[in-house]
Amino acid sequence: MSSQIYGEPYVEATNNSSNESGYASGASSSSSQESLPEIYFTKAHLKFLNSRLAKLEPQDILQWCVTSLPGLYQSTALGLTGLVTTDILSKMDGPLKPSVDLIFLDTLHHFDETLDLLNRVKKRYGATVHVYKPEGCDTADDFAAKHGQKLWETNDELYDWVAKVEPQNRAYADLQVKAVLTGRRKSQGGKRGDLDILEVDDNGVIKVNPLANWSLAQVQEYINANNVPTNALIERGYKSIGDWHSTQPVAPGEDERAGRWKGRTDKSECGIHNPKSRYAQFLRQQQLQQDAQLSQALQDMVVADA
């Protein structure tokens, strides 16, 4: 039996008048069919899809996404790769013209230039942007009052959690996100060197990296050819831009993301794409314990009814 990536195991439908064919469809109304997962991949299927998608250009990958994946959004920090994705989507036409909303995590510590770019992107593309901030905070002062001064220095993993991961999880829950487009590429270096086009995280959310196989030169060529709006900091030597307190310009010859958490050899991801962070593992363990407790309670009910 193949390993599951997401969804429930198939349960054979019972014979009844509303399900004579024995097959589920979008119009089916029986309870067994309503319980079918929205998106389901086995490991073998995921491997097969990646082997095929890796041969396609980003435009074709994105066309597959808007055709195949419900609940599709683009999560963006307005980096170069994500901006290319937004531009490509805006130019797709035809009977399946996409309408992919953007999710932007406002950590309250972005550069002013990044927030200016957000406004330019909204104006240029007419995009619907869902902005999520740290829970209970609207300004940097609110954040400092709630979490202390310079939390990114005193506890960087907790900072990643409250400023980025928790708002992302809240966005996914609020918006019923099933699949998300990211701006990650292999050529960015670090842990992204073996990136696949298609991934599934521990929560069952599908992550698509449509430009995973592009180089920075290809990204820049597209941006120049299509007059894509970019962050003004790019012209000052910044290549990958995050919060002002943990982003520096990149020196010639350095990796694209070398300016993020510069000097930290143990850190290359913020937590959004790092499921092995201490806080992510803690929450995952909590979920496993809750699942085990629920399973035991159900078993106890069966025994009691026997």
Secondary structure, DSSP 8 states (H G I E B T S, - for coil): ---EEES---------GGGTT----TT--SHHHHTS-SS-EEHHHHHHHHHHHTTS-HHHHHHHHHHH-SSEEEE----HHHHHHHHHHHH--STT-----EEEE--S-B-HHHHHHHHHHHHHH---EEEE-STT-SSHHHHHHHH-TTHHHH-HHHHHIIIIIHHHHHHHHHHT-SEEE----GGG-GGGTT--SEEE-TTS-EEE-TTTT--HHHHHHHHHHHT----GGGGGT-SS--BGGGB----TTS-TTTTBTTT-TT----STT-TTSHHHHHHHHHHHHHHHHHHHHHHHHHHHH-
